[in-house]
Amino acid sequence: MGKGKLAKWQELATFDRVYDPPLEEAIDGKDSPLKGKWAASVFENDQPIVLELGCGKGEYTIGQARRDPNRNFIGVDIKGHRFWRGAKTSNEEGITNAAFLRTRIEFIDLFFGANEVDEIWLTFSDPQPKDEKGTKRITSEIFVEQRYKKFLKPGGIVHVKSDSPILYEWTKIGYENAGYDIRYASDDVYGELIYRVPQSLRHLLEIRTFYEQMWLEEGRKIHYLQIVV
């Protein structure tokens, strides 16, 4: 591990609301002690919980936490040195409704209990272009059915925001085949969708990560799906 990454790992250990459980426990199928207890034990309130799975640097997690102090946001990624930036910003700004969890998304149901989560955001996930069946693509209906539904509340929402036409099309087809209620499906968020969604959703869609802004400047379109589970 390089010195830069090592320094970030060491600093992460000093931040509030950053959780790095032993990966071996998840591999063994052991439930997290925080399962079902995030609101009470981590945030010390009963506000709704929103996850960002595959959060990268945590830009979207922090952006949402800033804009909506009445909900709790948890960024999840396997690479802690990535979300170090978001965790550091959260601590520097005193953002108490944001937390970060280091784990693989395939183990996510070990960390959250039934009806514990209100919404999931999947932002710029790896499209896994060779994974036509969706067994590795975290936006797929397979992940929704086998993992996310275990902890989403009835009527819970899954948001997918992506720059990948392949991911958008495959995910949309999968949701349609699974019979989900697709509330929004757009291949151009900032073209037509942004003007017809509620203001509360518009504020969240307008959050732009570093890479998203770069892709927009390159002329790429941003795609969006929202389903009700």
PLY file of the C-alpha trace (Angstrom):
ply
format ascii 1.0
element vertex 229
property float x
property float y
property float z
element edge 228
property int vertex1
property int vertex2
end_header
0.00 0.00 0.00
1.38 3.43 -0.95
2.12 6.07 1.67
-0.81 8.20 0.50
-3.31 5.38 0.88
-1.84 4.34 4.22
-2.15 7.89 5.56
-5.80 8.00 4.49
-6.53 4.66 6.17
-4.94 5.90 9.37
-6.92 9.13 9.27
-10.17 7.31 8.55
-9.82 5.52 11.87
-10.03 8.90 13.65
-13.25 10.09 11.96
-16.71 9.89 13.45
-19.33 7.64 11.83
-16.88 5.63 9.72
-17.21 1.86 10.00
-14.66 -0.65 8.73
-15.71 -4.11 9.97
-13.52 -7.16 9.34
-14.26 -8.46 5.86
-13.78 -12.01 7.12
-16.94 -11.72 9.23
-19.02 -10.81 6.19
-17.47 -13.62 4.15
-18.53 -15.99 6.94
-22.09 -14.60 6.74
-22.02 -12.98 10.17
-24.54 -10.18 10.73
-23.16 -6.79 11.74
-23.85 -5.61 15.33
-25.26 -2.44 13.72
-27.88 -4.35 11.73
-31.25 -2.80 12.55
-29.65 -0.22 14.84
-28.19 2.46 12.56
-30.71 5.19 13.39
-30.50 4.70 17.14
-26.82 3.79 17.57
-25.11 5.81 14.84
-27.34 8.84 14.21
-29.23 8.85 17.52
-32.53 9.76 15.88
-35.39 8.11 14.02
-34.98 9.87 10.69
-35.22 7.92 7.38
-32.07 6.21 6.15
-30.75 6.52 2.58
-27.86 4.43 1.22
-25.46 5.26 -1.58
-23.99 1.94 -2.72
-20.65 2.15 -4.48
-20.22 5.70 -3.23
-16.66 6.30 -4.48
-15.40 9.53 -2.97
-18.71 10.06 -1.15
-19.56 13.22 -3.07
-23.20 12.27 -3.53
-23.59 11.11 0.06
-22.24 14.42 1.37
-24.19 16.45 -1.19
-27.47 14.87 -0.13
-26.69 15.18 3.57
-26.07 18.89 3.15
-29.34 19.42 1.28
-31.57 17.27 3.45
-30.76 17.43 7.18
-33.96 15.53 8.00
-32.64 12.23 6.65
-29.59 10.10 7.40
-27.21 9.14 4.58
-24.75 6.25 4.48
-22.13 5.88 1.77
-20.93 2.32 1.15
-17.83 1.27 -0.77
-15.15 -1.41 -0.50
-12.36 1.13 -1.02
-11.97 3.21 2.11
-9.23 5.39 0.66
-11.84 6.60 -1.86
-14.52 7.68 0.58
-11.83 9.19 2.82
-12.58 12.47 1.02
-16.28 12.37 1.88
-15.64 11.27 5.46
-13.06 14.02 5.95
-15.46 16.65 4.58
-18.22 15.34 6.85
-16.00 15.68 9.90
-14.59 19.07 8.92
-18.07 20.52 8.31
-19.71 18.81 11.27
-22.23 16.95 9.08
-23.86 14.63 11.58
-26.37 12.98 9.24
-23.74 11.26 7.08
-21.82 8.04 7.72
-19.59 5.67 5.74
-19.33 1.90 5.70
-16.58 -0.15 4.10
-17.81 -3.45 2.70
-18.65 -5.20 -0.55
-22.15 -4.60 -1.90
-22.66 -8.37 -2.16
-22.67 -8.44 1.66
-24.89 -5.40 2.16
-27.85 -7.33 3.63
-25.66 -8.38 6.57
-25.50 -4.75 7.70
-29.13 -3.59 7.52
-32.26 -5.11 9.01
-35.76 -5.55 7.66
-37.50 -2.24 6.88
-34.46 -0.24 8.02
-33.74 1.63 4.78
-36.03 4.02 2.90
-34.05 4.64 -0.30
-31.01 3.46 -2.23
-28.93 5.50 -4.68
-26.74 3.70 -7.20
-24.61 6.46 -8.69
-22.36 5.80 -11.68
-22.00 2.10 -10.92
-19.67 -0.14 -12.91
-21.74 -1.19 -15.96
-20.09 -4.63 -16.04
-20.53 -4.86 -19.86
-19.75 -8.60 -19.95
-22.36 -9.36 -17.27
-25.45 -9.71 -19.42
-27.28 -11.73 -16.74
-26.76 -9.00 -14.10
-25.23 -11.22 -11.43
-22.40 -8.73 -10.81
-24.09 -5.45 -11.80
-25.33 -3.85 -8.58
-28.15 -1.98 -10.35
-29.71 -5.21 -11.65
-33.07 -6.63 -10.60
-31.13 -9.60 -9.18
-29.48 -7.39 -6.54
-32.84 -5.77 -5.79
-34.57 -9.13 -5.32
-31.81 -11.00 -3.50
-30.36 -8.23 -1.35
-32.02 -4.81 -1.32
-35.58 -6.01 -0.68
-34.38 -7.62 2.55
-33.92 -4.23 4.18
-35.92 -1.73 2.12
-39.23 -0.63 3.57
-42.39 -1.47 1.60
-42.61 1.23 -1.06
-38.87 1.85 -0.79
-37.19 3.63 -3.68
-34.16 2.69 -5.77
-32.48 5.46 -7.79
-30.03 4.73 -10.59
-27.95 7.57 -12.05
-25.41 6.69 -14.73
-23.41 7.88 -17.72
-23.51 4.41 -19.28
-26.15 3.70 -21.97
-25.50 -0.04 -21.56
-26.13 0.00 -17.82
-29.22 2.16 -18.28
-30.78 -0.06 -20.95
-29.99 -3.38 -19.28
-31.17 -2.13 -15.90
-34.39 -0.70 -17.32
-35.19 -3.94 -19.15
-34.50 -5.94 -16.02
-36.82 -3.76 -13.93
-39.54 -3.99 -16.54
-39.27 -7.77 -16.69
-39.39 -7.97 -12.90
-42.60 -5.93 -12.88
-41.35 -2.98 -10.85
-43.16 0.33 -10.82
-40.80 2.55 -12.84
-41.60 6.13 -11.85
-38.94 7.79 -13.95
-36.82 6.59 -16.85
-34.77 9.12 -18.79
-31.65 8.91 -20.95
-31.05 12.65 -20.48
-31.50 13.89 -16.93
-30.53 17.47 -17.68
-32.38 17.59 -20.99
-36.00 16.91 -20.18
-36.32 15.06 -16.87
-35.01 17.77 -14.57
-37.94 20.03 -15.49
-40.73 17.58 -14.67
-39.68 16.04 -11.38
-40.64 17.44 -7.95
-38.34 20.12 -6.58
-37.20 17.80 -3.78
-35.91 15.27 -6.31
-34.52 17.94 -8.61
-32.26 19.20 -5.81
-30.78 15.71 -5.48
-30.42 15.04 -9.19
-28.58 18.33 -9.60
-25.75 17.14 -7.36
-22.78 16.57 -9.64
-19.68 14.59 -8.80
-16.29 15.56 -10.18
-16.45 12.89 -12.86
-20.06 13.60 -13.74
-19.20 17.22 -14.44
-16.28 16.11 -16.57
-18.49 13.71 -18.54
-21.08 16.44 -19.13
-18.36 18.74 -20.44
-17.38 15.95 -22.84
-20.94 15.91 -24.18
-22.12 12.71 -22.53
-25.71 12.37 -21.35
-26.63 11.31 -17.83
-29.31 8.65 -17.45
-31.72 8.09 -14.55
-34.13 5.41 -13.37
-36.33 5.34 -10.29
-38.31 2.33 -9.16
-40.60 1.60 -6.25
-39.93 -1.77 -4.61
0 1
1 2
2 3
3 4
4 5
5 6
6 7
7 8
8 9
9 10
10 11
11 12
12 13
13 14
14 15
15 16
16 17
17 18
18 19
19 20
20 21
21 22
22 23
23 24
24 25
25 26
26 27
27 28
28 29
29 30
30 31
31 32
32 33
33 34
34 35
35 36
36 37
37 38
38 39
39 40
40 41
41 42
42 43
43 44
44 45
45 46
46 47
47 48
48 49
49 50
50 51
51 52
52 53
53 54
54 55
55 56
56 57
57 58
58 59
59 60
60 61
61 62
62 63
63 64
64 65
65 66
66 67
67 68
68 69
69 70
70 71
71 72
72 73
73 74
74 75
75 76
76 77
77 78
78 79
79 80
80 81
81 82
82 83
83 84
84 85
85 86
86 87
87 88
88 89
89 90
90 91
91 92
92 93
93 94
94 95
95 96
96 97
97 98
98 99
99 100
100 101
101 102
102 103
103 104
104 105
105 106
106 107
107 108
108 109
109 110
110 111
111 112
112 113
113 114
114 115
115 116
116 117
117 118
118 119
119 120
120 121
121 122
122 123
123 124
124 125
125 126
126 127
127 128
128 129
129 130
130 131
131 132
132 133
133 134
134 135
135 136
136 137
137 138
138 139
139 140
140 141
141 142
142 143
143 144
144 145
145 146
146 147
147 148
148 149
149 150
150 151
151 152
152 153
153 154
154 155
155 156
156 157
157 158
158 159
159 160
160 161
161 162
162 163
163 164
164 165
165 166
166 167
167 168
168 169
169 170
170 171
171 172
172 173
173 174
174 175
175 176
176 177
177 178
178 179
179 180
180 181
181 182
182 183
183 184
184 185
185 186
186 187
187 188
188 189
189 190
190 191
191 192
192 193
193 194
194 195
195 196
196 197
197 198
198 199
199 200
200 201
201 202
202 203
203 204
204 205
205 206
206 207
207 208
208 209
209 210
210 211
211 212
212 213
213 214
214 215
215 216
216 217
217 218
218 219
219 220
220 221
221 222
222 223
223 224
224 225
225 226
226 227
227 228
